[in-house]
Each structure stands twice: as C-alpha cells, then as structure tokens.
Amino acid sequence: DLSYMFYQGNRTGIIDDVFSSLGDDPVASLDAMCAYCYYLEEIDVSGLDTSEVNNFNRVFLHCEALTDLDLSAWNTAALQSSDYIFAYTTSLTKLIINNSARVFKLTNANALEGSAIAAGTGFVYVPASMVAAYKADAVWGQYASQIKSISELPA
C-alpha cells in the first residue's frame, strides 16, 4: 500500500529511487501517493506494478509543476475509484495512456477538475484504436477535444 507515500513531498530523486526498489511486487492502493507535490516536475512510474491497485484516488492531486505523465505501463484492470486523480495538475500538457485493451476508467468527473486538460491546454494521448472509445466515455468524453492519437504526440 503506497497511500500518502510522497504526500506533500517534492524530491523527485527520492521518489524514483523508491519506485525502482519496489521490484515486481504489486501494490493495492495509490491513494494520494504524490498528492500536493506542488513542485514535482517529472516522475517515472513505468516500473510500478498496478495490476492489483483498486484505489487511484488523488494520486497526482495538485502536482502543479508536472508537465508530462506517461501511464502506458499501468494496468488498471482492478481500478474501482479514481476521484481527483489528475485534479489541479495545472501544467500537465501531455498525458499518455498507451493501453489498447481498455479505457483508463475515471470514476468521477472530478478526476480532471482544475487540470490543464480541463482548461483546454493539456492533451490526452491514447492509441489510435482507442480515441473513439475515450471520446464516448462518460467522463473522458467531457474532454473529447483534448483527446488525441499517440501518433499526434509532438516530437
């Protein structure tokens, strides 16, 4: 359980070291893991086994300096809740979700509240085969104009 692990922390190097030391062990909750890391500019979460995570609430809440986030490696099959997961990520202009098996489920419209995506300055990049599914989703669909194919990622 990594709930509140880096809450209000901003030491990216420490965060990366912790993730790399976790090994292959899955976790069950990421609730508020990086919440209020106001100055966190980048984070590599590709090695985090999320196959058993059911609580994705507030993971990146108020990560206001975070500009790019790649969640391509995340398995969200067990996801049950994702309230405020990307809320107030005011600088997040590039969110990559490269999973062609299923839409990354947002359980509440507040998931993107106050974010650059909600403001129209951030974009969500998904596989071309999933663009229509994201745009048709009840929550993601509210930001349909911000959803693009991964092939449209800026260089």
DSSP file (Angstrom, degrees, kcal/mol; ACC not computed):
  #  RESIDUE AA STRUCTURE BP1 BP2  ACC     N-H-->O    O-->H-N    N-H-->O    O-->H-N    TCO  KAPPA ALPHA  PHI   PSI    X-CA   Y-CA   Z-CA
    1    1 A D              0   0    0      0, 0.0    29,-0.1     0, 0.0    26,-0.0   0.000 360.0 360.0 360.0 118.5    0.0    0.0    0.0
    2    2 A L    >   +     0   0    0     27,-2.4     3,-1.9     2,-0.0     4,-0.3   0.119 360.0 149.7-106.1  20.0    1.6    3.3   -1.2
    3    3 A S  T 3  S-     0   0    0      1,-0.3    29,-0.2    26,-0.2    28,-0.1  -0.293  76.7  -4.5 -56.4 133.8   -1.1    5.6    0.1
    4    4 A Y  T >  S+     0   0    0     27,-2.3     3,-0.7    26,-0.2    -1,-0.3   0.631  89.6 142.9  58.8  17.9    0.2    9.0    1.1
    5    5 A M  T <  S+     0   0    0     -3,-1.9    29,-0.1     1,-0.3    28,-0.1   0.889  80.7  15.1 -57.7 -45.8    3.7    7.8    0.4
    6    6 A F  T >  S+     0   0    0     27,-2.6     3,-3.4    -4,-0.3    -1,-0.3   0.134  86.1 162.1-115.9  18.7    5.1   11.1   -1.0
    7    7 A Y  T <  S-     0   0    0     -3,-0.7    29,-0.2     1,-0.3     3,-0.1  -0.151  78.0  -4.9 -46.3 122.2    2.2   13.3    0.2
    8    8 A Q  T 3  S+     0   0    0     27,-2.9    -1,-0.3     1,-0.2     2,-0.2   0.612 105.9 131.2  62.9  17.2    3.5   16.9    0.0
    9    9 A G    <   -     0   0    0     -3,-3.4    -1,-0.2    26,-0.3    31,-0.2  -0.641  35.1-178.6 -95.5 157.8    7.0   15.7   -1.0
   10   10 A N        +     0   0    0     -2,-0.2     2,-1.2    -3,-0.1    31,-0.2   0.166  41.6 117.3-141.4  20.2    8.9   17.1   -3.9
   11   11 A R    >>  -     0   0    0      1,-0.2     4,-2.0    -5,-0.1     3,-0.6  -0.716  37.8-176.0 -96.5  87.1   12.2   15.2   -4.0
   12   12 A T  H 3> S+     0   0    0     -2,-1.2     4,-2.8     1,-0.3     5,-0.2   0.861  79.7  56.7 -52.9 -43.7   11.9   13.5   -7.4
   13   13 A G  H 3> S+     0   0    0      1,-0.2     4,-2.2     2,-0.2    -1,-0.3   0.895 108.0  47.4 -57.9 -41.9   15.2   11.6   -7.0
   14   14 A I  H <> S+     0   0    0     -3,-0.6     4,-2.4     2,-0.2    -1,-0.2   0.919 111.4  51.1 -65.4 -43.5   13.9   10.0   -3.8
   15   15 A I  H  X S+     0   0    0     -4,-2.0     4,-2.4     1,-0.2    -2,-0.2   0.938 111.1  47.8 -59.7 -47.7   10.6    9.1   -5.4
   16   16 A D  H  X S+     0   0    0     -4,-2.8     4,-2.3     1,-0.2    -1,-0.2   0.893 110.6  52.3 -60.7 -41.1   12.4    7.5   -8.4
   17   17 A D  H  X S+     0   0    0     -4,-2.2     4,-1.4    -5,-0.2    -1,-0.2   0.905 109.5  49.1 -62.5 -41.8   14.7    5.5   -6.0
   18   18 A V  H  X S+     0   0    0     -4,-2.4     4,-0.7     1,-0.2     3,-0.3   0.936 111.2  49.3 -63.7 -46.4   11.7    4.2   -4.1
   19   19 A F  H >< S+     0   0    0     -4,-2.4     3,-0.9     1,-0.2     4,-0.4   0.908 110.7  50.0 -60.4 -41.7    9.9    3.1   -7.2
   20   20 A S  H 3< S+     0   0    0     -4,-2.3     3,-0.5     1,-0.2    -1,-0.2   0.776 108.9  52.9 -70.2 -24.0   13.0    1.3   -8.5
   21   21 A S  H 3< S+     0   0    0     -4,-1.4    -1,-0.2    -3,-0.3    -2,-0.2   0.566  88.6  80.0 -86.5  -8.1   13.5   -0.5   -5.2
   22   22 A L  S X< S-     0   0    0     -3,-0.9     3,-1.1    -4,-0.7    -1,-0.2   0.774  76.5-169.5 -69.5 -24.8    9.9   -1.9   -5.2
   23   23 A G  T 3   -     0   0    0     -3,-0.5    26,-0.3    -4,-0.4    -1,-0.2  -0.438  54.6 -33.8  70.7-143.4   10.8   -4.6   -7.6
   24   24 A D  T 3  S+     0   0    0     -2,-0.1    -1,-0.2    24,-0.1    -2,-0.1   0.290  95.1 126.8 -98.3   9.1    7.9   -6.7   -9.0
   25   25 A D    <   -     0   0    0     -3,-1.1    24,-0.4     1,-0.1     2,-0.1  -0.534  55.5-134.5 -73.7 124.6    5.7   -6.6   -6.0
   26   26 A P        -     0   0    0      0, 0.0     2,-0.3     0, 0.0    24,-0.2  -0.406  15.6-144.7 -73.2 155.2    2.2   -5.3   -6.8
   27   27 A V        -     0   0    0     22,-1.5    25,-0.5     1,-0.1     3,-0.1  -0.805   7.6-148.7-116.1 161.5    0.5   -2.7   -4.6
   28   28 A A  S    S+     0   0    0     -2,-0.3    26,-2.4     1,-0.3    27,-1.0   0.697  76.4  27.4-103.7 -23.5   -3.2   -2.4   -3.7
   29   29 A S  B     +a   55   0A   0     24,-0.2   -27,-2.4    25,-0.2    -1,-0.3  -1.000  37.7 177.3-144.9 140.4   -3.6    1.3   -3.2
   30   30 A L    >   +     0   0    0     25,-2.8     3,-2.6    -2,-0.4     4,-0.3   0.115  30.3 162.2-119.0  16.7   -2.0    4.5   -4.5
   31   31 A D  T 3  S-     0   0    0     24,-0.3   -27,-2.3     1,-0.3    27,-0.2  -0.137  77.3 -18.5 -48.4 118.0   -4.4    6.9   -2.7
   32   32 A A  T >  S+     0   0    0     25,-2.8     3,-0.7   -29,-0.2    -1,-0.3   0.723  87.0 155.5  57.8  26.5   -2.8   10.3   -2.5
   33   33 A M  T <  S+     0   0    0     -3,-2.6   -27,-2.6    24,-0.3    26,-0.1   0.884  81.4  11.6 -52.4 -47.1    0.6    8.8   -3.3
   34   34 A C  T >  S+     0   0    0     25,-1.9     3,-1.4    -4,-0.3    -1,-0.3   0.140  92.5 150.2-117.3  17.7    2.0   12.1   -4.8
   35   35 A A  T <   +     0   0    0     -3,-0.7   -27,-2.9     1,-0.3   -26,-0.3  -0.220  69.0  10.3 -57.4 139.0   -0.7   14.5   -3.7
   36   36 A Y  T 3  S+     0   0    0     25,-3.4     2,-1.6   -29,-0.2    -1,-0.3   0.739  76.1 143.7  62.8  27.3    0.3   18.0   -3.1
   37   37 A C    X   +     0   0    0     -3,-1.4     3,-1.8    24,-0.5    28,-0.4  -0.590  25.4 175.7 -86.7  70.7    3.8   17.5   -4.6
   38   38 A Y  T 3  S+     0   0    0     -2,-1.6    27,-0.8     1,-0.3    -1,-0.2   0.774  70.4  39.4 -52.4 -36.9    3.5   21.1   -5.9
   39   39 A Y  T 3  S+     0   0    0     -3,-0.2     2,-0.5    25,-0.1    -1,-0.3   0.342  78.4 125.4-102.7   5.8    7.0   21.3   -7.4
   40   40 A L    <   +     0   0    0     -3,-1.8    25,-0.3   -31,-0.2     3,-0.1  -0.547  31.1 176.3 -68.3 114.8    7.3   17.8   -8.8
   41   41 A E        +     0   0    0     -2,-0.5    26,-1.3     1,-0.3    27,-0.6   0.772  60.9   9.5 -94.6 -29.9    8.2   18.3  -12.5
   42   42 A E        +     0   0    0     24,-0.2     2,-0.3    25,-0.1    -1,-0.3  -0.993  56.3 179.5-150.5 154.2    8.6   14.7  -13.6
   43   43 A I        -     0   0    0     25,-0.4     2,-0.7    -2,-0.3    27,-0.4  -0.954  20.0-144.8-156.9 136.2    8.1   11.2  -12.4
   44   44 A D        +     0   0    0     -2,-0.3     3,-0.2     1,-0.1   -25,-0.1  -0.896  27.7 161.2-105.6 107.2    8.7    7.8  -13.9
   45   45 A V    >   +     0   0    0     -2,-0.7     3,-1.4    25,-0.4    -1,-0.1   0.162  41.1 110.2-108.5  16.2    6.0    5.4  -12.8
   46   46 A S  T 3  S+     0   0    0      1,-0.3    -1,-0.1    28,-0.1    -2,-0.0   0.769  76.0  51.9 -66.0 -26.5    6.6    2.8  -15.5
   47   47 A G  T 3  S+     0   0    0     -3,-0.2     2,-0.6     2,-0.1    -1,-0.3   0.424  82.5 109.3 -90.5   2.6    8.1    0.2  -13.2
   48   48 A L    <   -     0   0    0     -3,-1.4     2,-0.9     1,-0.1   -24,-0.1  -0.694  67.0-137.4 -84.8 120.5    5.2    0.3  -10.7
   49   49 A D        +     0   0    0     -2,-0.6   -22,-1.5   -24,-0.4     3,-0.3  -0.671  31.7 167.3 -79.3 106.6    3.0   -2.8  -10.8
   50   50 A T    >   +     0   0    0     -2,-0.9     3,-1.3    23,-0.3    28,-0.3   0.193  38.5 113.8-104.1  14.5   -0.6   -1.5  -10.6
   51   51 A S  T 3  S+     0   0    0      1,-0.3    27,-0.2    26,-0.1    -1,-0.2   0.744  86.9  34.7 -61.8 -23.9   -2.3   -4.8  -11.6
   52   52 A E  T 3  S+     0   0    0    -25,-0.5     2,-0.4    -3,-0.3    -1,-0.3   0.336  87.6 121.3-111.5   5.4   -3.9   -5.1   -8.1
   53   53 A V    <   +     0   0    0     -3,-1.3   -24,-0.2    22,-0.3    25,-0.2  -0.559  24.7 165.5 -74.1 125.9   -4.5   -1.4   -7.4
   54   54 A N        +     0   0    0    -26,-2.4    26,-2.6    -2,-0.4    27,-1.8   0.618  62.9  63.6-109.1 -21.7   -8.1   -0.6   -6.8
   55   55 A N  B     +ab  29  81A   0    -27,-1.0   -25,-2.8    25,-0.2   -24,-0.3  -0.886  44.4 156.1-113.3 104.9   -7.7    2.9   -5.3
   56   56 A F    >   +     0   0    0     25,-3.2     3,-1.2    -2,-0.7    26,-0.2   0.087  28.2 146.4-107.5  19.3   -6.3    5.5   -7.6
   57   57 A N  T 3  S-     0   0    0      1,-0.2   -25,-2.8    24,-0.2   -24,-0.3  -0.337  73.0 -12.2 -62.6 134.9   -7.8    8.5   -5.7
   58   58 A R  T >  S+     0   0    0     25,-2.7     3,-0.9   -27,-0.2    -1,-0.2   0.638  81.1 149.4  57.0  22.1   -5.8   11.7   -5.6
   59   59 A V  T <  S+     0   0    0     -3,-1.2   -25,-1.9     1,-0.3    26,-0.1   0.906  83.7  15.6 -54.2 -46.6   -2.6   10.1   -6.9
   60   60 A F  T >  S+     0   0    0     25,-2.1     3,-1.9    24,-0.2    -1,-0.3   0.100  87.6 155.1-116.2  21.1   -1.4   13.3   -8.7
   61   61 A L  T <  S-     0   0    0     -3,-0.9   -25,-3.4     1,-0.3   -24,-0.5  -0.275  75.7  -1.1 -54.0 125.4   -3.7   15.8   -7.0
   62   62 A H  T 3  S+     0   0    0     25,-2.4     2,-1.7     1,-0.2    -1,-0.3   0.777  78.3 148.4  60.7  31.1   -2.1   19.3   -7.0
   63   63 A C    X   +     0   0    0     -3,-1.9     3,-1.0    24,-0.4    28,-0.3  -0.625  22.1 170.7 -84.4  75.1    1.1   18.2   -8.8
   64   64 A E  T 3   +     0   0    0     -2,-1.7    -1,-0.2     1,-0.3    27,-0.1   0.637  65.0  47.5 -72.4 -18.9    1.1   21.6  -10.3
   65   65 A A  T 3  S+     0   0    0    -27,-0.8     2,-0.3   -28,-0.4    -1,-0.3   0.531  80.9 114.3 -98.3  -7.8    4.5   21.6  -11.9
   66   66 A L    <   +     0   0    0     -3,-1.0    25,-0.3     1,-0.2   -24,-0.2  -0.489  34.6 169.8 -67.6 122.2    4.1   18.2  -13.6
   67   67 A T        +     0   0    0    -26,-1.3    27,-1.9    -2,-0.3    26,-1.6   0.803  60.6  30.3-105.1 -37.8    4.1   18.7  -17.4
   68   68 A D  E     +c   94   0B   0    -27,-0.6     2,-0.4    25,-0.2   -25,-0.4  -0.965  59.1 179.3-126.7 140.6    4.3   15.2  -18.9
   69   69 A L  E     -c   95   0B   0     25,-2.6    27,-2.9    -2,-0.4     2,-0.7  -0.955   9.7-163.9-144.4 123.1    3.0   11.9  -17.5
   70   70 A D  E     +c   96   0B   0    -27,-0.4   -25,-0.4    -2,-0.4     3,-0.3  -0.914  16.7 166.2-111.1 110.1    3.3    8.5  -19.1
   71   71 A L    >   +     0   0    0     25,-3.1     3,-1.6    -2,-0.7    26,-0.1   0.040  37.6 121.8-107.1  23.6    0.9    5.9  -17.7
   72   72 A S  T 3  S+     0   0    0      1,-0.3    -1,-0.2    24,-0.2    25,-0.1   0.809  73.4  50.1 -57.8 -33.1    1.4    3.5  -20.6
   73   73 A A  T 3  S+     0   0    0     -3,-0.3     2,-0.3     2,-0.1   -23,-0.3   0.533  85.6 111.7 -85.4  -5.6    2.7    0.7  -18.3
   74   74 A W    <   -     0   0    0     -3,-1.6     2,-0.7   -25,-0.1   -25,-0.1  -0.528  54.7-153.9 -78.0 131.6   -0.1    0.9  -15.8
   75   75 A N        +     0   0    0     -2,-0.3   -22,-0.3     1,-0.1     3,-0.3  -0.917  15.7 176.7 -99.6 114.5   -2.6   -1.9  -15.6
   76   76 A T    >   +     0   0    0     -2,-0.7     3,-1.4     1,-0.2    29,-0.2   0.063  40.0 119.0-108.8  24.1   -5.9   -0.5  -14.4
   77   77 A A  T 3  S+     0   0    0      1,-0.3    -1,-0.2    27,-0.0   -26,-0.1   0.819  80.0  45.3 -60.2 -32.2   -8.0   -3.7  -14.5
   78   78 A A  T 3  S+     0   0    0    -28,-0.3    -1,-0.3    -3,-0.3    -2,-0.1   0.455  82.5 135.5 -91.1  -0.9   -8.6   -3.7  -10.8
   79   79 A L    <   +     0   0    0     -3,-1.4   -25,-0.2     1,-0.2   -24,-0.2  -0.215  15.8 159.2 -55.0 127.6   -9.5    0.1  -10.6
   80   80 A Q        +     0   0    0    -26,-2.6     2,-0.3     1,-0.3   -25,-0.2   0.581  65.6  23.7-118.8 -25.5  -12.5    0.9   -8.5
   81   81 A S  B     +b   55   0A   0    -27,-1.8   -25,-3.2     1,-0.1    -1,-0.3  -0.991  44.6 163.5-149.4 135.6  -12.0    4.5   -7.7
   82   82 A S    >   +     0   0    0     -2,-0.3     3,-1.6   -27,-0.2     4,-0.2  -0.063  20.6 164.0-141.7  36.1  -10.1    7.4   -9.3
   83   83 A D  T 3  S-     0   0    0      1,-0.3   -25,-2.7     2,-0.1   -24,-0.2  -0.349  75.6  -7.1 -59.9 132.8  -11.5   10.6   -7.7
   84   84 A Y  T >  S+     0   0    0    -27,-0.2     3,-0.8    24,-0.2    -1,-0.3   0.659  84.4 148.4  58.0  21.1   -9.3   13.6   -8.2
   85   85 A I  T <  S+     0   0    0     -3,-1.6   -25,-2.1     1,-0.3    27,-0.1   0.867  83.2  15.2 -55.6 -40.9   -6.5   11.5   -9.7
   86   86 A F  T >  S+     0   0    0     25,-2.2     3,-1.3    -4,-0.2    -1,-0.3   0.178  93.1 143.4-116.8  14.9   -5.3   14.3  -12.0
   87   87 A A  T <  S+     0   0    0     -3,-0.8   -25,-2.4     1,-0.3   -24,-0.4  -0.315  71.7   6.3 -64.5 136.8   -7.1   17.3  -10.4
   88   88 A Y  T 3  S+     0   0    0     25,-2.5     2,-1.4   -27,-0.2    -1,-0.3   0.777  76.5 143.6  61.4  31.9   -5.2   20.6  -10.3
   89   89 A T    X   +     0   0    0     -3,-1.3    27,-1.8    24,-0.2     3,-1.5  -0.663  24.3 173.7 -90.1  75.0   -2.4   19.3  -12.4
   90   90 A T  T 3  S+     0   0    0     -2,-1.4    -1,-0.2     1,-0.3   -26,-0.1   0.616  70.1  41.7 -68.6 -15.8   -2.3   22.8  -13.9
   91   91 A S  T 3  S+     0   0    0    -28,-0.3     2,-1.2   -25,-0.3    -1,-0.3   0.403  78.6 120.6-108.6   0.1    0.8   22.3  -16.0
   92   92 A L    <   +     0   0    0     -3,-1.5   -25,-0.2     1,-0.2   -24,-0.2  -0.510  23.5 155.3 -72.9  98.1    0.0   18.8  -17.3
   93   93 A T        +     0   0    0    -26,-1.6    30,-1.8    -2,-1.2     2,-0.4   0.575  62.9  45.7 -99.9 -12.2    0.0   19.3  -21.0
   94   94 A K  E     +cd  68 123B   0    -27,-1.9   -25,-2.6    28,-0.2     2,-0.5  -0.883  57.2 171.1-139.8 106.4    0.8   15.7  -22.1
   95   95 A L  E     -cd  69 124B   0     28,-2.5    30,-3.3    -2,-0.4     2,-0.5  -0.966  16.3-162.8-113.1 117.2   -0.9   12.6  -20.5
   96   96 A I  E     +cd  70 125B   0    -27,-2.9   -25,-3.1    -2,-0.5     2,-0.4  -0.890  16.2 172.9-107.5 125.0    0.0    9.4  -22.3
   97   97 A I        +     0   0    0     28,-2.9     2,-1.1    -2,-0.5   -25,-0.1  -0.852   4.5 179.5-129.3  94.0   -2.2    6.3  -21.8
   98   98 A N        +     0   0    0     -2,-0.4     2,-0.5    28,-0.2    28,-0.1  -0.485  34.2 124.1 -99.9  63.8   -0.9    3.7  -24.3
   99   99 A N        -     0   0    0     -2,-1.1     3,-0.2     3,-0.1     5,-0.1  -0.970  33.2-178.2-124.4 114.9   -3.3    0.8  -23.4
  100  100 A S  S    S+     0   0    0     -2,-0.5     3,-0.1     1,-0.2    -1,-0.1   0.427  73.8  71.5 -92.6   2.3   -5.3   -0.6  -26.3
  101  101 A A  S    S-     0   0    0      1,-0.3     2,-0.3    29,-0.0    -1,-0.2   0.821 110.0  -9.9 -86.1 -32.7   -7.1   -3.2  -24.1
  102  102 A R  S    S-     0   0    0     -3,-0.2    -1,-0.3     3,-0.0     2,-0.3  -0.993  72.2 -92.4-162.2 158.2   -9.4   -0.8  -22.2
  103  103 A V        -     0   0    0     -2,-0.3     2,-1.0    -3,-0.1    -3,-0.1  -0.584  45.6-112.3 -73.2 136.1  -10.2    2.8  -21.4
  104  104 A F        -     0   0    0     -2,-0.3     2,-0.2    -5,-0.1    -1,-0.1  -0.632  45.6-129.2 -68.8 104.9   -8.4    4.0  -18.2
  105  105 A K        -     0   0    0     -2,-1.0     2,-0.6   -29,-0.2    -1,-0.1  -0.390  21.7-162.3 -71.5 127.7  -11.6    4.4  -16.2
  106  106 A L        -     0   0    0     -2,-0.2    33,-0.2     1,-0.1    34,-0.1  -0.954   3.5-162.1-103.8 122.4  -12.3    7.7  -14.4
  107  107 A T  S    S+     0   0    0     -2,-0.6     2,-0.3     1,-0.1   -24,-0.1   0.526  70.8  25.3 -85.9  -5.7  -14.9    7.1  -11.8
  108  108 A N  S >  S-     0   0    0    -26,-0.2     3,-1.9     1,-0.1     4,-0.2  -0.987  72.9-122.5-157.2 145.6  -15.9   10.7  -11.3
  109  109 A A  G >  S+     0   0    0     -2,-0.3     3,-1.1     1,-0.3     4,-0.1   0.706 106.1  73.9 -62.7 -19.5  -15.8   13.9  -13.3
  110  110 A N  G >   +     0   0    0      1,-0.2     3,-1.1     2,-0.2    -1,-0.3   0.571  69.7  92.0 -71.2  -6.3  -13.7   15.5  -10.6
  111  111 A A  G <  S+     0   0    0     -3,-1.9   -25,-2.2     1,-0.3    -1,-0.2   0.804  99.1  27.9 -57.8 -30.8  -10.8   13.4  -11.8
  112  112 A L  G X  S+     0   0    0     -3,-1.1     3,-2.1    -4,-0.2     6,-0.5   0.216  86.4 145.0-116.0  12.1   -9.6   16.2  -14.1
  113  113 A E  T <  S+     0   0    0     -3,-1.1   -25,-2.5     1,-0.3   -24,-0.2  -0.267  77.3   2.1 -56.0 131.0  -11.0   19.2  -12.1
  114  114 A G  T 3  S+     0   0    0    -27,-0.2    -1,-0.3     1,-0.2     2,-0.1   0.596 101.7 134.9  70.5  10.4   -8.7   22.3  -12.4
  115  115 A S  S <> S-     0   0    0     -3,-2.1     4,-1.7   -27,-0.2   -25,-0.2  -0.418  71.4-113.2 -89.3 165.6   -6.3   20.5  -14.7
  116  116 A A  H  >>S+     0   0    0    -27,-1.8     5,-2.4     2,-0.2     6,-1.7   0.828 119.3  57.4 -63.8 -31.4   -4.7   21.8  -17.9
  117  117 A I  H >45S+     0   0    0    -28,-0.3     3,-1.0     4,-0.3    -1,-0.2   0.943 107.5  45.5 -64.3 -47.4   -6.7   19.1  -19.7
  118  118 A A  H 345S+     0   0    0     -6,-0.5    -1,-0.2     1,-0.2    -2,-0.2   0.828 111.2  54.3 -64.0 -31.5  -10.0   20.6  -18.3
  119  119 A A  H 3<5S-     0   0    0     -4,-1.7    -1,-0.2     1,-0.0    -2,-0.2   0.587 116.9-114.5 -79.2 -10.5   -8.7   24.1  -19.2
  120  120 A G  T <<5S+     0   0    0     -3,-1.0    -3,-0.2    -4,-0.7    -2,-0.1   0.558  95.5  95.3  90.0   8.4   -8.1   23.1  -22.8
  121  121 A T  S   <S+     0   0    0     -5,-2.4     2,-0.3    -6,-0.2    -4,-0.3   0.508  74.2  64.6-107.8  -7.5   -4.3   23.5  -22.7
  122  122 A G        -     0   0    0     -6,-1.7     2,-0.3    -7,-0.1   -29,-0.2  -0.817  67.4-150.8-114.8 157.0   -3.4   19.9  -22.0
  123  123 A F  E     -d   94   0B   0    -30,-1.8   -28,-2.5    -2,-0.3     2,-0.5  -0.933   9.8-141.2-130.6 151.4   -4.0   16.8  -24.1
  124  124 A V  E     -de  95 147B   0     22,-3.0    24,-3.2    -2,-0.3     2,-0.5  -0.949  18.7-156.7-109.3 126.4   -4.5   13.1  -23.5
  125  125 A Y  E     +de  96 148B   0    -30,-3.3   -28,-2.9    -2,-0.5    24,-0.2  -0.921  21.3 162.7-110.8 121.8   -2.7   10.8  -26.0
  126  126 A V  E     - e   0 149B   0     22,-2.6    24,-2.2    -2,-0.5    25,-0.3  -0.837  48.3 -71.9-129.9 165.2   -4.2    7.3  -26.5
  127  127 A P    >>  -     0   0    0      0, 0.0     3,-2.4     0, 0.0     4,-0.7  -0.283  46.0-117.3 -57.0 145.8   -3.8    4.6  -29.1
  128  128 A A  G >4 S+     0   0    0      1,-0.3     3,-0.8     2,-0.2     4,-0.4   0.847 116.0  58.6 -53.3 -36.7   -5.5    5.5  -32.4
  129  129 A S  G 34 S+     0   0    0      1,-0.2    -1,-0.3     2,-0.1     4,-0.2   0.630 108.9  45.6 -69.5 -12.6   -7.8    2.4  -32.0
  130  130 A M  G <> S+     0   0    0     -3,-2.4     4,-2.5     2,-0.1     5,-0.2   0.481  82.4  93.6-109.3  -5.7   -9.0    3.8  -28.6
  131  131 A V  H <X S+     0   0    0     -3,-0.8     4,-2.4    -4,-0.7     5,-0.2   0.927  89.2  46.7 -55.5 -49.0   -9.6    7.5  -29.5
  132  132 A A  H  > S+     0   0    0     -4,-0.4     4,-1.6     1,-0.2    -1,-0.2   0.885 111.3  52.1 -62.2 -39.3  -13.3    6.9  -30.2
  133  133 A A  H  > S+     0   0    0     -4,-0.2     4,-0.9     2,-0.2    -1,-0.2   0.901 110.9  47.3 -65.5 -41.1  -13.8    4.9  -27.0
  134  134 A Y  H >< S+     0   0    0     -4,-2.5     3,-0.6     1,-0.2    -2,-0.2   0.918 112.0  49.8 -65.0 -42.9  -12.2    7.6  -24.9
  135  135 A K  H 3< S+     0   0    0     -4,-2.4    -1,-0.2    -5,-0.2    -2,-0.2   0.783 112.3  48.5 -67.9 -25.8  -14.4   10.3  -26.6
  136  136 A A  H 3< S+     0   0    0     -4,-1.6    -1,-0.2    -5,-0.2    -2,-0.2   0.612  87.7 109.5 -86.9 -14.3  -17.5    8.2  -26.0
  137  137 A D  S <X S-     0   0    0     -4,-0.9     4,-1.9    -3,-0.6     5,-0.2  -0.320  77.7-122.3 -65.5 145.0  -16.7    7.5  -22.3
  138  138 A A  T  4 S+     0   0    0      2,-0.2     4,-0.2     1,-0.1    -1,-0.1   0.863 106.7  24.1 -58.1 -40.1  -18.9    9.3  -19.8
  139  139 A V  T >4 S+     0   0    0    -33,-0.2     3,-1.7     2,-0.1     4,-0.3   0.920 125.5  45.5 -92.7 -55.0  -16.1   11.2  -18.1
  140  140 A W  G >4 S+     0   0    0      1,-0.3     3,-2.5     2,-0.2    -2,-0.2   0.853 102.9  68.9 -57.0 -34.3  -13.3   11.4  -20.7
  141  141 A G  G >< S+     0   0    0     -4,-1.9     3,-1.5     1,-0.3    -1,-0.3   0.738  84.2  69.2 -59.3 -24.1  -15.9   12.4  -23.3
  142  142 A Q  G <  S+     0   0    0     -3,-1.7    -1,-0.3     1,-0.3    -2,-0.2   0.692 107.3  40.1 -65.2 -17.5  -16.3   15.7  -21.5
  143  143 A Y  G X  S+     0   0    0     -3,-2.5     3,-2.4    -4,-0.3     4,-0.3  -0.112  75.5 136.7-120.0  32.0  -12.8   16.5  -22.7
  144  144 A A  G X   +     0   0    0     -3,-1.5     3,-1.4     1,-0.3    -1,-0.1   0.820  68.6  57.7 -53.2 -37.5  -13.2   15.0  -26.2
  145  145 A S  G 3  S+     0   0    0      1,-0.3    -1,-0.3    -4,-0.2    -2,-0.1   0.652 104.4  53.8 -70.4 -12.4  -11.4   17.9  -27.9
  146  146 A Q  G <  S+     0   0    0     -3,-2.4   -22,-3.0   -23,-0.1     2,-0.5   0.371  88.0  96.1-100.8   3.3   -8.4   17.2  -25.7
  147  147 A I  E <   +e  124   0B   0     -3,-1.4     2,-0.3    -4,-0.3   -22,-0.2  -0.843  50.7 166.7-100.8 125.5   -8.1   13.5  -26.7
  148  148 A K  E     -e  125   0B   0    -24,-3.2   -22,-2.6    -2,-0.5     2,-0.2  -0.865  38.5 -95.0-133.3 164.9   -5.7   12.7  -29.5
  149  149 A S  E >   -e  126   0B   0     -2,-0.3     3,-2.4   -24,-0.2     4,-0.1  -0.530  33.9-120.0 -76.5 147.0   -4.0    9.7  -31.0
  150  150 A I  G >  S+     0   0    0    -24,-2.2     3,-2.0     1,-0.3    -1,-0.1   0.802 112.8  69.3 -55.8 -29.4   -0.5    8.8  -29.8
  151  151 A S  G 3  S+     0   0    0    -25,-0.3    -1,-0.3     1,-0.3   -26,-0.0   0.681  92.9  59.0 -64.6 -14.8    0.7    9.3  -33.4
  152  152 A E  G <  S+     0   0    0     -3,-2.4    -1,-0.3     2,-0.1    -2,-0.2   0.366  74.8 130.7 -94.2   4.2   -0.1   13.1  -32.9
  153  153 A L    <   -     0   0    0     -3,-2.0     2,-0.1    -4,-0.1   -59,-0.0  -0.338  64.9-113.8 -57.8 132.6    2.4   13.4  -30.0
  154  154 A P              0   0    0      0, 0.0    -1,-0.1     0, 0.0    -2,-0.1  -0.399 360.0 360.0 -66.7 147.1    4.7   16.4  -30.5
  155  155 A A              0   0    0     -2,-0.1    -2,-0.1    -3,-0.1    -3,-0.0   0.484 360.0 360.0 -68.9 360.0    8.3   15.5  -31.1
